[in-house]
Amino acid sequence: MKENNMGEEKGFYKNFFSIYIALVLQNVVTLSVNLADNIMLGSYSETALAGVAAVNQIQFVYQQLLLALGDGLVIFGSQYWGKGKTEPMRRIAATAMQTALLIGIVLFVLVSIFPYEAMGIFTTDQPIIQQGVQYLGIIRFTYLFFAVTQLLLASLRMVETVKIAFILSIVTFFINCGINYVLIFGNFGAPCLGAEGAAIGTLTARIVECIILISFLVGKEKKLHLKVTDYIHFDPVLARDYFKVALPIFMVQGLWGLNTALQTVILGHMTAAAIAANSVASTLFLMVKSIAVGASSTASIIIGKTIGTGNIKRVMEYSSRLQRMFVGLGIFAGALLFLLRVPILSLYDLSPATKAMANSFLIILSVVCVGMSYQMPTNNGIIRGGGSAMYVMKMDLISIWMIVLPVSFFMAFVVEAPPEVVVCCLNADQIFKCIPGYLMSHYGNWIKKLTRDTV
């Protein structure tokens, strides 16, 4: 019996890290593109850096909505994968893709009609607005390509195929960085385009990664057997079940993305330098955050698949085992961010005041990383992956919209506290959400069987 337990435990860790490492590496390489963009734009112009950072908040909210659709797909579909049923998985994937493309079209139309109004949300500084509008005019064409890629990758995560995502992120990194180096500064005789050059690099990379991923699905994908015709059909029964899972996640991720964007709004209306400092700090923070994001996605896959097998006792064992791992990952993530901040900041050509502010932000975020690396994979991976997305939604609504944002607005515009204090307030939920996550995962009724056995 003991040997069987040891074998099972070894298999669990092997399965976890085979998925986890690929997802983390994919996120790190993808976000390395943003870091390279930031460093290049910071060297070109602090105003261009601030303008692009503001536009990227729109992109970030959009990305969170797509991630929510993908996470709902993985949570719901992985339970069918646990039962070995792929036909309903294809129908669910079609619903998720159709929804993502609709959102992408709506966003494209809105930013095309109201570019200056979109930028005006984040700052009143006209030079920053102008740089942002130039960037937005090109980057909006990435929205549909990005939607297709993200939902196809989520479909592959349902069946535990994750290595292709890492390969794509490497390709994207080299294409984007190469074009940026040429077009931002006008190297090798090319025109010096600044923010527009960065947008062209990103657009090119998005088109190439989409083409490569579709080619992989057509030629080498052997588990789901996805075809173009699968995306033409709509299954109302499975769509209703999918949205029951995805809608709470969609609301949570959307509100969290909006919360992150509002950080830029608040800081941008305090000082112009705060936008650039926040961009620098948040880009590095997001890279280290990949440790928590990867753990969250992996936990969601493992928990969902295990629930699909019907072994609830094993689900609880996995939950406890995962949470112990999350604590260790959190300590590692916080220390890593603290140590990386000095060498990374040295790469930026920023004013001393902006660089000092970014350094203060990163010290604060190092502490935030510890709590976030436990609460995010526990709440969004285990509890949400177990089917209790509504609980996570309610917790986020209360913490973000009833506590964090009101307090942050009060501190910024009534008390007129320094930006560093406001950043502490804006990220406080990453610490105190650890408690309800722990209580729910250990004592709550969070395991829900979501699949239709009759399908």
C-alpha positions as CSV (number, residue, x, y, z in Angstrom):
1,M,0.0,0.0,0.0
2,K,2.8,2.4,0.9
3,E,4.6,1.7,-2.4
4,N,1.3,2.4,-4.2
5,N,0.9,5.7,-2.4
6,M,4.5,6.7,-3.2
7,G,3.9,5.8,-6.8
8,E,0.7,7.8,-7.0
9,E,2.4,10.8,-5.3
10,K,5.3,10.6,-7.7
11,G,2.9,10.5,-10.7
12,F,1.1,13.5,-9.3
13,Y,4.2,15.6,-9.1
14,K,5.4,14.5,-12.5
15,N,2.0,15.3,-14.1
16,F,1.9,18.7,-12.3
17,F,5.4,19.9,-13.3
18,S,5.1,18.6,-16.9
19,I,2.2,21.0,-17.3
20,Y,3.3,23.7,-15.0
21,I,6.8,24.2,-16.3
22,A,5.5,24.6,-19.9
23,L,2.9,27.1,-18.9
24,V,5.3,29.2,-16.8
25,L,7.9,29.3,-19.5
26,Q,5.2,30.3,-22.0
27,N,4.1,33.1,-19.8
28,V,7.7,34.2,-19.0
29,V,8.7,34.3,-22.6
30,T,5.5,36.1,-23.7
31,L,5.9,38.7,-21.0
32,S,9.6,39.1,-21.9
33,V,8.4,40.6,-25.1
34,N,6.6,43.3,-23.0
35,L,9.7,43.8,-20.9
36,A,11.8,44.2,-24.0
37,D,9.2,46.7,-25.4
38,N,9.3,48.6,-22.2
39,I,13.1,48.9,-22.1
40,M,13.3,49.9,-25.8
41,L,10.5,52.4,-25.5
42,G,11.9,53.8,-22.2
43,S,15.2,54.4,-24.0
44,Y,13.4,56.0,-27.0
45,S,11.1,58.2,-25.0
46,E,9.5,58.2,-21.5
47,T,6.4,59.8,-23.1
48,A,6.1,57.0,-25.6
49,L,6.5,54.4,-22.8
50,A,3.7,56.0,-20.9
51,G,1.4,56.2,-23.9
52,V,1.9,52.5,-24.8
53,A,1.5,51.6,-21.2
54,A,-1.9,53.3,-21.1
55,V,-3.1,51.5,-24.3
56,N,-1.9,48.2,-22.9
57,Q,-4.4,48.5,-20.1
58,I,-7.1,48.2,-22.7
59,Q,-5.3,45.1,-24.1
60,F,-4.9,43.7,-20.5
61,V,-8.7,43.9,-19.9
62,Y,-9.3,42.2,-23.2
63,Q,-6.8,39.6,-22.4
64,Q,-8.5,38.8,-19.1
65,L,-11.8,38.3,-20.8
66,L,-10.2,35.9,-23.2
67,L,-8.5,34.1,-20.4
68,A,-11.8,33.8,-18.6
69,L,-13.4,32.2,-21.7
70,G,-10.4,29.9,-21.9
71,D,-10.4,29.0,-18.2
72,G,-14.1,28.2,-18.4
73,L,-13.4,26.0,-21.4
74,V,-10.6,24.1,-19.5
75,I,-12.6,23.7,-16.3
76,F,-15.7,22.4,-18.1
77,G,-13.9,20.5,-20.9
78,S,-11.3,18.8,-18.7
79,Q,-14.0,16.9,-16.9
80,Y,-15.1,15.4,-20.2
81,W,-11.4,14.6,-20.9
82,G,-11.4,12.7,-17.6
83,K,-14.3,10.6,-19.0
84,G,-12.6,10.3,-22.4
85,K,-15.3,12.1,-24.4
86,T,-14.0,14.5,-27.0
87,E,-17.1,15.2,-29.1
88,P,-18.7,17.5,-26.5
89,M,-15.3,19.1,-26.0
90,R,-15.2,20.3,-29.6
91,R,-18.7,21.7,-29.3
92,I,-17.8,23.6,-26.1
93,A,-14.6,24.9,-27.8
94,A,-16.8,26.3,-30.7
95,T,-19.0,28.2,-28.3
96,A,-15.9,29.8,-26.5
97,M,-14.3,30.8,-29.8
98,Q,-17.5,32.4,-31.2
99,T,-17.8,34.4,-28.0
100,A,-14.2,35.5,-28.1
101,L,-14.4,36.7,-31.7
102,L,-17.6,38.7,-30.9
103,I,-15.8,40.5,-28.0
104,G,-12.8,41.2,-30.3
105,I,-15.0,42.7,-33.0
106,V,-16.8,44.9,-30.5
107,L,-13.5,46.2,-29.0
108,F,-12.0,46.8,-32.4
109,V,-15.0,48.9,-33.4
110,L,-15.0,50.9,-30.2
111,V,-11.3,51.9,-30.2
112,S,-11.5,52.7,-33.9
113,I,-14.3,55.2,-33.3
114,F,-13.2,56.6,-30.0
115,P,-9.3,56.4,-29.8
116,Y,-8.8,59.8,-28.1
117,E,-11.6,59.1,-25.6
118,A,-10.1,55.7,-24.8
119,M,-6.7,57.3,-24.0
120,G,-8.4,60.2,-22.1
121,I,-9.6,57.7,-19.5
122,F,-6.0,57.1,-18.4
123,T,-4.4,60.5,-18.5
124,T,-4.9,64.2,-19.4
125,D,-1.3,64.7,-20.6
126,Q,-1.7,65.5,-24.3
127,P,1.7,64.2,-25.5
128,I,1.1,60.8,-23.8
129,I,-2.4,60.7,-25.4
130,Q,-0.9,61.4,-28.8
131,Q,1.7,58.6,-28.5
132,G,-1.0,56.2,-27.3
133,V,-3.4,57.0,-30.2
134,Q,-0.6,56.3,-32.7
135,Y,0.1,52.9,-31.0
136,L,-3.6,52.1,-30.7
137,G,-4.2,52.7,-34.4
138,I,-2.0,49.7,-35.3
139,I,-2.3,47.4,-32.2
140,R,-6.2,47.2,-32.6
141,F,-5.6,44.9,-35.6
142,T,-4.1,42.2,-33.3
143,Y,-7.3,41.7,-31.4
144,L,-8.9,39.0,-33.6
145,F,-5.7,37.1,-34.2
146,F,-5.1,37.2,-30.4
147,A,-8.6,35.8,-29.7
148,V,-8.2,32.9,-32.1
149,T,-4.8,32.0,-30.7
150,Q,-5.8,32.2,-27.0
151,L,-8.9,30.1,-27.5
152,L,-7.2,27.4,-29.5
153,L,-4.4,27.2,-26.9
154,A,-7.1,26.8,-24.2
155,S,-8.7,24.0,-26.3
156,L,-5.3,22.2,-26.3
157,R,-4.9,22.8,-22.5
158,M,-8.1,20.8,-22.0
159,V,-6.3,17.7,-23.3
160,E,-3.0,18.6,-21.5
161,T,-1.2,19.7,-24.7
162,V,0.8,22.7,-23.5
163,K,4.3,22.5,-25.2
164,I,3.1,24.2,-28.4
165,A,2.3,27.3,-26.4
166,F,5.9,27.6,-25.2
167,I,7.2,27.2,-28.8
168,L,4.8,29.9,-30.0
169,S,5.9,32.3,-27.2
170,I,9.6,31.8,-28.3
171,V,8.7,32.6,-31.9
172,T,6.7,35.6,-30.8
173,F,9.6,36.9,-28.7
174,F,12.2,36.9,-31.5
175,I,9.9,38.3,-34.1
176,N,8.6,41.1,-31.9
177,C,12.0,42.1,-30.4
178,G,13.7,42.0,-33.8
179,I,11.1,44.2,-35.5
180,N,11.0,46.6,-32.5
181,Y,14.7,47.0,-32.5
182,V,14.6,48.0,-36.2
183,L,11.5,50.1,-36.2
184,I,11.5,51.9,-32.8
185,F,14.9,53.4,-33.3
186,G,15.2,53.3,-37.1
187,N,18.1,50.9,-37.3
188,F,19.5,49.4,-40.5
189,G,18.1,52.3,-42.5
190,A,14.5,51.7,-41.5
191,P,12.3,54.6,-40.5
192,C,12.3,55.7,-36.8
193,L,8.7,55.0,-35.8
194,G,8.8,54.9,-32.0
195,A,5.5,53.6,-30.5
196,E,4.2,52.8,-34.0
197,G,7.2,50.6,-34.6
198,A,6.5,48.6,-31.4
199,A,2.9,48.1,-32.6
200,I,4.0,46.8,-36.0
201,G,6.3,44.3,-34.2
202,T,3.4,43.0,-32.0
203,L,1.0,42.8,-34.9
204,T,3.5,40.8,-37.0
205,A,4.1,38.4,-34.2
206,R,0.4,37.9,-33.5
207,I,-0.2,37.0,-37.2
208,V,2.7,34.6,-37.3
209,E,1.8,32.8,-34.1
210,C,-1.8,32.4,-35.2
211,I,-0.7,30.8,-38.5
212,I,1.7,28.4,-36.8
213,L,-0.9,27.3,-34.3
214,I,-3.5,26.6,-37.0
215,S,-0.9,24.7,-39.0
216,F,-0.2,22.6,-35.9
217,L,-3.9,21.8,-35.3
218,V,-4.4,20.8,-39.0
219,G,-1.2,18.7,-39.3
220,K,-0.2,17.3,-35.9
221,E,-2.9,17.5,-33.2
222,K,-4.2,14.0,-32.5
223,K,-6.3,14.3,-29.4
224,L,-9.2,16.6,-30.1
225,H,-9.1,16.4,-34.0
226,L,-10.5,20.0,-34.3
227,K,-11.7,21.1,-37.7
228,V,-12.8,24.4,-39.1
229,T,-16.3,23.0,-39.5
230,D,-16.5,22.4,-35.7
231,Y,-16.6,26.2,-35.2
232,I,-19.6,26.7,-37.5
233,H,-22.0,24.8,-35.3
234,F,-23.6,25.9,-32.1
235,D,-24.9,23.5,-29.4
236,P,-27.4,25.4,-27.2
237,V,-27.5,22.8,-24.4
238,L,-23.7,22.6,-24.0
239,A,-23.4,26.3,-24.5
240,R,-25.8,26.9,-21.6
241,D,-23.8,24.6,-19.4
242,Y,-20.5,26.2,-20.5
243,F,-21.7,29.7,-19.7
244,K,-22.8,28.6,-16.2
245,V,-19.2,27.9,-15.6
246,A,-17.6,30.6,-17.7
247,L,-19.8,33.6,-16.9
248,P,-18.7,34.0,-13.2
249,I,-15.1,33.6,-14.3
250,F,-15.7,36.1,-17.1
251,M,-17.1,38.6,-14.6
252,V,-14.3,38.1,-12.1
253,Q,-11.5,38.3,-14.7
254,G,-13.1,41.3,-16.4
255,L,-13.5,43.1,-13.2
256,W,-10.0,42.2,-12.1
257,G,-8.7,43.5,-15.5
258,L,-10.7,46.6,-15.0
259,N,-9.3,47.0,-11.5
260,T,-5.8,46.7,-12.9
261,A,-6.6,49.3,-15.5
262,L,-8.0,51.6,-12.9
263,Q,-4.7,51.5,-11.1
264,T,-3.2,53.2,-14.1
265,V,-6.2,55.6,-14.2
266,I,-5.6,56.5,-10.5
267,L,-1.8,56.8,-10.7
268,G,-2.0,58.6,-14.1
269,H,-4.2,61.3,-12.6
270,M,-1.8,61.7,-9.7
271,T,1.5,62.3,-11.6
272,A,2.6,61.7,-15.2
273,A,5.7,59.9,-14.0
274,A,3.6,57.4,-12.1
275,I,2.3,55.9,-15.4
276,A,5.8,55.1,-16.6
277,A,6.9,53.9,-13.1
278,N,3.9,51.6,-12.8
279,S,4.4,50.3,-16.3
280,V,8.0,49.3,-15.5
281,A,7.1,47.8,-12.1
282,S,4.0,45.9,-13.4
283,T,5.8,44.4,-16.4
284,L,8.4,42.8,-14.2
285,F,5.7,41.9,-11.6
286,L,3.6,40.2,-14.3
287,M,6.7,38.1,-15.4
288,V,7.2,36.8,-11.8
289,K,3.4,36.5,-11.5
290,S,3.7,33.7,-14.1
291,I,4.7,31.4,-11.2
292,A,1.2,31.9,-9.7
293,V,-0.6,32.0,-13.1
294,G,1.0,28.7,-14.2
295,A,0.1,27.1,-10.8
296,S,-3.5,28.3,-11.1
297,S,-4.0,26.9,-14.7
298,T,-2.3,23.6,-13.8
299,A,-4.3,23.2,-10.6
300,S,-7.5,23.8,-12.6
301,I,-6.6,21.1,-15.1
302,I,-5.7,18.6,-12.5
303,I,-8.7,19.2,-10.2
304,G,-11.2,19.3,-13.1
305,K,-9.9,16.1,-14.6
306,T,-9.8,14.3,-11.2
307,I,-13.4,15.4,-10.5
308,G,-14.3,13.9,-13.9
309,T,-13.1,10.5,-12.7
310,G,-15.5,10.6,-9.7
311,N,-12.7,10.1,-7.1
312,I,-13.7,12.9,-4.7
313,K,-11.3,11.7,-1.9
314,R,-8.4,12.1,-4.3
315,V,-9.6,15.5,-5.2
316,M,-9.3,16.6,-1.6
317,E,-5.9,15.0,-1.2
318,Y,-4.7,16.9,-4.3
319,S,-6.1,20.1,-3.0
320,S,-4.1,19.9,0.2
321,R,-1.0,18.9,-1.6
322,L,-1.3,21.7,-4.1
323,Q,-1.8,24.3,-1.4
324,R,1.4,23.3,0.4
325,M,3.2,23.8,-2.9
326,F,1.7,27.2,-3.4
327,V,3.1,28.5,-0.1
328,G,6.6,27.5,-1.2
329,L,6.1,29.0,-4.7
330,G,4.9,32.3,-3.1
331,I,8.0,32.7,-0.9
332,F,10.2,32.0,-4.0
333,A,8.3,34.4,-6.2
334,G,8.5,37.3,-3.6
335,A,12.3,36.8,-3.1
336,L,12.8,36.5,-6.9
337,L,11.0,39.8,-7.6
338,F,12.9,41.6,-4.8
339,L,16.3,40.4,-6.2
340,L,15.5,41.1,-9.9
341,R,14.3,44.7,-9.4
342,V,17.8,46.3,-9.2
343,P,19.4,44.7,-12.3
344,I,16.2,45.1,-14.4
345,L,15.8,48.8,-13.4
346,S,19.4,49.4,-14.4
347,L,18.5,48.6,-18.0
348,Y,16.0,51.5,-18.2
349,D,16.9,55.0,-19.3
350,L,14.4,56.9,-17.1
351,S,14.5,60.0,-15.0
352,P,15.8,59.4,-11.5
353,A,12.4,60.2,-9.9
354,T,10.6,57.7,-12.2
355,K,13.2,55.0,-11.5
356,A,13.0,55.6,-7.7
357,M,9.2,55.3,-7.8
358,A,9.4,52.1,-9.8
359,N,11.9,50.7,-7.3
360,S,9.5,51.5,-4.4
361,F,6.6,49.9,-6.3
362,L,8.6,46.7,-6.9
363,I,9.5,46.4,-3.2
364,I,5.8,46.6,-2.3
365,L,4.9,44.1,-5.1
366,S,7.5,41.6,-3.7
367,V,5.5,41.3,-0.6
368,V,2.3,41.1,-2.6
369,C,3.7,38.2,-4.6
370,V,3.8,35.9,-1.5
371,G,0.1,36.2,-0.8
372,M,-0.9,36.3,-4.5
373,S,1.0,33.0,-5.2
374,Y,-1.1,31.2,-2.6
375,Q,-4.5,32.9,-3.0
376,M,-4.7,33.0,-6.9
377,P,-4.0,29.3,-7.6
378,T,-6.1,28.3,-4.5
379,N,-9.1,30.4,-5.5
380,N,-8.9,30.4,-9.3
381,G,-7.3,27.0,-9.7
382,I,-8.6,24.7,-7.0
383,I,-11.9,26.2,-6.0
384,R,-12.9,27.5,-9.4
385,G,-11.6,24.4,-11.1
386,G,-13.8,22.4,-8.7
387,G,-16.8,24.2,-10.1
388,S,-17.4,26.9,-7.5
389,A,-16.7,29.9,-9.8
390,M,-19.6,31.8,-8.2
391,Y,-17.9,31.8,-4.8
392,V,-14.7,33.3,-6.3
393,M,-16.8,35.9,-8.2
394,K,-18.5,37.0,-5.0
395,M,-15.3,37.2,-3.1
396,D,-13.6,39.3,-5.8
397,L,-16.6,41.6,-6.1
398,I,-16.6,42.3,-2.3
399,S,-12.8,42.6,-2.0
400,I,-12.1,44.7,-5.1
401,W,-15.2,46.9,-5.5
402,M,-16.3,47.3,-1.9
403,I,-12.9,47.6,-0.2
404,V,-9.8,48.0,-2.5
405,L,-11.0,50.5,-5.0
406,P,-12.9,52.8,-2.6
407,V,-10.0,52.9,-0.2
408,S,-7.5,53.5,-3.1
409,F,-9.6,56.4,-4.5
410,F,-10.0,57.9,-1.1
411,M,-6.2,57.7,-0.4
412,A,-5.3,59.1,-3.8
413,F,-7.7,62.0,-4.2
414,V,-8.9,62.9,-0.7
415,V,-5.9,62.1,1.5
416,E,-3.6,62.8,-1.4
417,A,-1.2,60.1,-0.2
418,P,2.0,59.3,-2.1
419,P,1.7,56.9,-5.1
420,E,3.5,54.2,-3.1
421,V,0.8,54.2,-0.4
422,V,-1.9,54.0,-3.2
423,V,-0.1,51.0,-4.7
424,C,-0.3,49.3,-1.3
425,C,-4.0,49.9,-1.2
426,L,-4.6,48.7,-4.8
427,N,-2.9,45.4,-4.1
428,A,-4.1,44.7,-0.6
429,D,-6.6,42.1,-1.7
430,Q,-3.8,39.8,-2.8
431,I,-3.0,39.3,0.9
432,F,-6.4,39.2,2.7
433,K,-8.0,36.9,0.1
434,C,-5.8,34.1,1.3
435,I,-8.0,33.6,4.4
436,P,-11.4,32.9,2.6
437,G,-9.6,30.8,0.0
438,Y,-8.1,28.6,2.7
439,L,-11.3,28.3,4.6
440,M,-13.4,27.4,1.5
441,S,-10.9,24.9,0.2
442,H,-10.7,23.1,3.6
443,Y,-14.2,23.3,5.0
444,G,-16.5,24.5,2.2
445,N,-18.6,22.6,-0.4
446,W,-16.7,23.6,-3.5
447,I,-16.6,20.4,-5.5
448,K,-19.2,20.4,-8.3
449,K,-19.7,17.7,-11.0
450,L,-20.3,19.8,-14.1
451,T,-20.5,17.5,-17.1
452,R,-23.6,15.9,-18.6
453,D,-23.1,12.1,-18.3
454,T,-25.8,11.6,-20.9
455,V,-23.8,13.4,-23.6
